[in-house]
């Protein structure tokens, strides 16, 4: 068991990186849950429209995550070898690639919003109202994309340099702003008009800019905790060879996150062919699932940061010893979380102002998601381990290619060519992730992830 259980120093190091990320993301997702509940009290059409738009925004969010992750691999390894100039180069690269991606996303959503939202509107229900709410929400959310991108540039670089407290504090303040703004703007409190789902979008955009300002001002006022910022804007210099190296390494990650998120959107579309009730039910189940998943997502991020720093410092054996301990901890922890989520599966949906059929369907989705949570934790840790060593093309095949070639194909065929209930389609897709876990275990055991890319 020594292979799977670490000592006190190991868990202290892991928790110092993991907990601030988990706390920030957890509170963010919890406020999103409250936001979702508030919109859900407006009715099924508003909730479904906002849910569809958030599915599209989710693709953009992961596109930014992927675009910055390539540079992030270099940042962690540069930090491991105490190379300040290298970190500055990766910071500038993030701004460049993030700006380009954000402009592209804004242009796409402006030109194709109605078409993209209509893709999910099938079966019975008030399709016209759902489309109106979704488009209105999406157009307002576009105003917050630049702030989200720059906030991610600062926050991810700070975390990769083991400074997790400032992004956490900024995130906590932002979610309070979002929550208060939701309450005031959705329902029209303190003399302001009730804006409904539009109010939810405005509150979210406002919180994005608050979070950005706190990250930027806090980092530049305390450059002793982020020394890479000293002189980082004095020049936009970025050696072409390094730009090329980061781009080639990071392109599979950018494509991976974009294709994975679009794969998730496609899966949601396949499920939506069974009617608008499915869209509403999946929105409810995914909301609680995202809150609970915060733990293993933070653990995966911590694994990528710690393993990347060890590889950069050429502590290969310590990195190899860390992997099974991270995986084991994640599986055990998520087993307990899954039991809690399973217990509340038939309680949570009753909070929403929807029909009984939608609530029952959401309960079944939540139950299945809880069953597969330990497996998803294991897969997530393996993904970040492979990524930490710069094996980004392999992670591209392991993650998004698998989603499109296996998960999407199964969901598409079952939803188009059979009449089986959507819950069985969803269960079948989840079961096939067992194959993905086996592939990941083989790749990790072979040690192909052990690679120092900044030596």
N, C-alpha and C positions, 0 to 999 in steps of 0.2 A: 504493500500500500504506500510505501515511501515514494513511489513513482507518481502517485496521484495526489498525495497530501503534502503541502508545503510546510515550512516552519513559520514561526511568528513573524520573522522579518519579511518573508515572501508575501504573506497576507497583508501586512502593513503597507508594503510598497504598492501592492495591487489595489487596495482599498483607497489609498491616497489619490490614485489616478482615477479610479472607477467611480467613487462615490460622488464627487462634484459633478461629473458628467451625468450620472444617473439622477442626481437630485435636480439638476437643471432641466434635463429632458423629461424627467418624471413630472415635475411641476408644470412644465410647458404642455405636456400631453394631458395632464389633469385639468388644466384650464381649457384646453381644447375640448375635453370631455364636457366641462360645464358649458362652454360655448355651444357645443353640439346639442346639449340638452335644452338650452335656452331657445335655440333655433327650432329644435324639435317640438317645443311647446306651441310654436306658431302653426304647425300642421305638417302633414306628410309632404305636400308639394314643395314648401320652402326648404324642409330638411333634405329632400331628395335633390333639389337643385343645387344647394350648397355642397352636398356630398359629392355630386358629379364634378363640380368646379374644383373642389379640393383634391379630387383624384387627378385632375389635370395639373394643378399647382404642385402636387406631389411629384409628378414627373420632372418638373423644372427644379424642384428642391434637390432631388437626387442627381440631376444633371450637374448642378453646382457642386454637390458633394463629390461627385466623380471627377469633375474638372479640377478641383482643388486637391483631391487625394493623391494624384500623381506627384505633385510638388510636395505633399505632406510626407510621403515616404522618404524623400530626400531630406526634408526638414528634420525628421526624427533622427536620421543617421548623422546629419551634420551636427545636430545638438549632442549626439553621443560622442563625437570627436571634438566638441567645443569650437566649431568653425562658425564664427559670427558672420563673416562675409557670405558664406554659403547660404545661411538662413536668410539673409537679406535678398539674395538672388531668388530664392524660392518664393519669398513674400511678393516681390515684384512680378514674378511669373503668375502668381495667383490673381493679382489685380488684373493683369492683361487677359488671361483666359476667362476669368469670371465676368469681366465687362463684355467681352465678345459673346459669351453664352447668354447673358441676360438680355442684350439687345436682340439677339436672334429669337429668344423666347417671347419677348414683348411683341415683336412683329408677327410671329406665328399666331399668338392668341388674338391680336387685333384683327387679323385677316380671316381666321378660321374658327372663332369661338362658337358660333351657332352650329356649325357643322360638327365640331367635336362634341358638344353637349348633346346634340340630337342623336349621336351614335349610341347613346345609352337609353334613349327613350323608346321603349317597346311595350307592347301589350296594353292592358287597360289602365286607366288613370287619367288625371288631368295633365296631359302632356304640355299644353300651351303654357299653363301657369308654372310648371316645373322648369320649362325652358327659360321663361322670363326671369325667375328667381336666380337660376344658375348663371345666366349671362350677366345680369346686374352685379352679382357677387364677384364674378371673375374680372370684370372690367375695373372694379374698384381695387381688387387685390393686386392688379398690375402695378399700381402706384408704389407698392411696398417691395417689389422685386429688387430694385437697386440697393435698398437698405439691407435687405436680407443677404445679398451677395457680399457687400463690404463687411457686414458683421461676421459672416462666416470666414472671411479672409483673416480678420483679427483673431477671432475666437479659436479657429483651428490651429493657427500658428502658435498661439499662447499655450494651448494644450499640448502640442507636439514638443514644446520646450518645457513641459512639466509644470506650467503655470495654469492651473485649472480654476483658481478661486475667482478671478475677475470675470471670466465668462459666466461662471455660475451666478455670481451676484447680479450681473447685468440681466441674465435670464430670469432671475427671480423677480426683479423689479419690473421687467417687461411683462411678465405674466399677470402681475397685480394690475398694471395699467390696462392690459387686455381684458381682464375680468371685470374691472370697474367700468371700463368703456362699454363692454357688452351689456352690462346691466342698465346703464344709462341710455345707450343709443338704441338697443333692440326694443326696449319697452317704453322709452320716452319718459325718463325720470327727470326731476329738477327743472321742469318747465320746457325741456327739449322735446321735439317731436319723436314719436315712435317710428323708427326707420326699419324695423324688422331685420331681415337678413342683410340688407345694405348696412345697417348699423354694426352688425358683426364684422363685416369686412373693414369698415372704417376703423373700428377699435383695434383690429389685428394690424392694420397698416401703421397706425399710430404707435403701437407697441414695438414694431420693428425698428422705427426710427429712434425710439427711446433706448432700446437695447444697443443700437449702433453707437449712439452718442456716448453712452456709458463705457462701452468697450474702447472706443477711440480715445476719449479724454482720460480715462483711467490708465490706459497703457502708456500714453505719452507723458502723463504727469508722474509716472513711476517707472521710468526707464530702467531702474535697477532690477526690476522683475522681468523686463522685456528689453534687454540690452541691444537686441537686433534692430530696434526702432531708431537708435541713435544714428542719424544720418541716412536713414533708409530712403528718404525722399530727396536727398541732396542730388541724386542722380537716378535715372531710370535704366542705368547700365545693367545689361544682362548678357553675359558672353553667349555668343550664338551656339557654340558647342554644347554648353550646359542647357540652353533653351531646347536644342534639338534632343538632347538626352532625356530631359524631363518630359518633353512632348511625346517622344516615342514610348517612354515608360508609362506615362500617364494616359495616353490615348485609349488603351484598352480599358482603363478604369472609367474614363469619361463615357466610352461606348457602353461599358458594362452597366453603370448606374442608369444611363439613359434607357438602354434596352430592357434592363430589369424592371425599371419603373413603368415603362410603356408595356412590358409584359404583364405586370400587375393590373394595369389599366385595361389591357385586353382581356385578362381573366375576368375582371369585373364586368366587362361588356358581355362576355359569354354568359355569365350568370344572369345578367339583366335581360336576356332574351326570354326569361321565364316571367317577366312582368315588372312593373314599377315597385310592387311589394318587395321584391328581392333586393332592389336598390336600397330601399329604406331599411330593410332588415340587416343587410350587410353593413350599412352605415352605422347602425347601432352596435353590431358585434365588433366591427373594426375599431370603434372608438374605445371600448373597454380593453380590447386586445392591445392597442397601441400603448395604453398606460402601463399594462403589466409587462409588455415586451421591453419597456425601457431598461429593465435590469440587465437582460442578456445582451441588448444592443450596446449598453455602456461597458459591459464586460468585454465584448468583442473589440470595442474601440480601445479599451485599456490594454488588451492583449497586443493589438497592433502597435501601440505606442511603446510599450515595454520591450517587446521583442525587437522592434526596429531599433531602439536605442542600444540594446545589447549587441545586435549585429553590427551597428555602426562602431561600437567600442570593441569589436572583435572578440566578444565573449560568447563564442559559439556554443560551448557546452552548457552554459547557463541558460541560453536561449532554448536549447533543446529540452532541458529539464523543465522549463517554464510551461511549455505547450500542454502536456497532459494534465498538469495541475490546474491550469486555466479551464480546460475542457471539463474536467471532473467537477470542479467547483460550480461551473455554470449549469451542468445537468442536474446536480443535486438541488441547487437553489431553485431552479425552474420547476422541478418536480413539486416542491412545496407551493410555489406560486400557482401552478396549474391546479392543484387541489382547491386552493382558495377561489380561483376563477371559476372552476366547475361548480362550486357551492353557490356562487352568486349568479349563475347563468340564467336562472329562471326569475330572478328578482330584478336585475338591472333593466331589462327591456320595458318593465311596467312603468318606468319613470316617464317614458315618451308618450306624447299625445297621438298615438297611432292605433290602428285596429288590432284586434286580438290575433288575427292571422299573422300580421307582421311581427308581433311580439313573440309568438310561438316559434316562428321561423328564425328570428334573431337568437332565441335561446338555444336552438339546435346548432347554429353557427358557432356560438360562443363555446358550447360544450366540445365540439370537434377541435376548435382552436386550442383549447386547454389541453386536450389529449396529446397534441403534437408539439406543445411548447418545449419540452426538454430536447426533442429532436432538433427543433429550430435553433435552440441555443447552441447545440453542438455544431451544427452547420455554420452558424454565424462566427463562432470562434475559429473554425478552420479557414473560413474565408479571409479573416483579418490576418491570420498567421501566414497564409500564402502571399498576401499582399505586402506584408511587412518586409519580405525579402526582395521585393521588386518583381516578382513573377506575375506581372499584371495580365499577360496574355492568357496564362493558365487560369487566373481568377475570372477572366472574361468568359472562357469556355465553361468553367465550373459553375458560374452563377447565371448570367443572362442567357447564354446560349442554351443551357439546360432548361431554363424557364420557357423559352420560345420553342425549342425542339421537342420538349416532353410535356410540360405542364399546359402550355397554351394549346398544343395540338390535341391533347386529351380533352380539355374543356371545350374546345371548338367542335370536335367531332361529336362528343356526347350531347352538346347543347343544340347542334344543328341537325343531327341525323338520328337522334333518339328522342323519346318522350319521357325519360326517367326524371324524377323530381330533382330539383336543383341541389338539394342537400346531399344526394348521393354523388352528384357530379363533383361537388366541393370535397367530399370525403375521398373520392378516388384520386383527385389531384394531390391532396395532402399525403396520401399513402405512397405515391411515387417519389416523394422526397427522401424516402428511405434509401433508394438507389443513390441519390446524390450524396447522402451521408457516407455510404460505403466508398464511393469514389474519392471523397475528401479524405477519409481515413487512410486510404492507400497512398495518396499524394503526400500527406504529412509524414507517414512512416518512411517513405523513400527519401525524405530530406531535401527535396528539390527547392524548398523555400529558403534554404540556408544560403544567403547571398549578400555580400557587402557591396552596395552600389556606389559608395562615395570614397572607397579606398583609393 
